[in-house]
Amino acid sequence: MKSITKYIALTITIEGADGQYAARCAELGTATCGDSLDEAFENIKEAVTVDLNALEEIGERGRFFNERGIEIQQRIEGNVPLMKPVSRAAWTRIYDAKVLVPA
């Protein structure tokens, strides 16, 4: 039996150096920070999850996605990775990733 996985793709950008990193999700407008690249990445994943859950709980996910141009994608069979890096420029300065979040 084939399974269908639904997800959204979000762009995460992390910038910084010397122990201060700012992380932002372009599509949601969510932002956070961390003392290391890994901490900033974990913090933005958590913040995005909280924001998406809140939108779902108040029944605003559909409207919000429409306003922001966020499309729910589908993949038949296989798993969609939660985090998929798309590029890294100056590792200590900028980290961009396309985030695939189950919808």
C-alpha positions in Angstrom: 0.0 0.0 0.0 1.4 3.4 -1.0 1.4 6.2 1.6 1.0 9.9 0.9 3.1 12.3 3.0 2.1 15.9 3.1 4.6 18.6 3.9 5.4 22.3 3.5 8.8 23.7 2.5 10.2 26.5 4.7 13.4 28.5 4.3 15.6 28.9 7.3 18.4 31.4 7.4 21.0 31.6 10.2 23.5 34.4 10.3 26.2 35.3 12.8 29.6 34.5 14.3 31.5 34.6 17.5 28.8 33.0 19.7 25.8 35.0 18.5 23.6 33.5 15.8 20.2 34.8 14.6 17.8 32.3 12.9 14.8 33.3 10.8 12.1 31.4 8.9 11.3 33.6 5.8 7.8 32.2 5.1 6.5 32.4 8.7 8.4 35.4 9.9 9.5 33.4 12.9 12.9 34.4 14.5 15.1 33.3 17.3 18.8 33.1 18.3 21.4 30.9 19.9 24.9 30.9 21.2 26.0 28.4 18.5 24.9 27.5 15.0 23.5 24.2 16.2 21.6 25.9 19.1 20.1 28.5 16.8 19.0 25.8 14.4 17.4 23.8 17.2 15.7 26.9 18.5 14.2 27.9 15.1 12.9 24.3 14.6 11.2 24.6 18.0 9.8 28.1 17.3 8.5 27.1 13.9 6.8 24.0 15.4 5.2 26.2 18.1 4.0 28.7 15.5 2.5 26.1 13.2 0.8 24.3 16.1 -0.7 27.6 17.3 -2.0 28.4 13.8 -3.6 24.9 13.7 -5.1 25.2 17.2 -6.9 28.5 16.4 -8.0 27.4 12.9 -5.9 29.9 11.0 -3.5 27.7 9.2 -5.3 27.7 5.8 -5.8 31.5 5.8 -2.2 32.1 6.9 -0.7 29.8 4.3 -2.8 31.4 1.6 -1.7 34.9 2.5 2.0 33.8 2.7 1.9 31.7 -0.5 2.8 28.5 1.5 1.7 25.4 -0.4 1.1 22.0 1.0 3.1 19.5 -1.0 2.6 15.7 -1.4 5.0 12.9 -1.8 3.9 9.3 -2.5 5.8 6.7 -0.5 9.1 7.3 1.3 9.8 9.7 4.1 10.3 13.4 3.8 13.2 14.5 5.8 12.5 17.2 8.5 15.6 19.2 7.7 17.3 19.3 4.3 20.2 21.7 3.9 20.3 23.4 0.5 23.4 25.5 0.8 26.1 26.6 3.2 28.1 29.8 2.6 30.8 30.8 5.1 29.8 28.1 7.6 30.4 30.4 10.6 28.4 33.2 9.1 25.4 32.0 7.1 23.4 28.8 7.0 20.4 28.3 4.8 18.2 25.3 4.8 15.0 24.3 3.2 12.9 22.8 6.0 10.3 20.2 5.0 7.7 20.1 7.8 4.9 17.5 7.9 1.6 19.2 7.3 
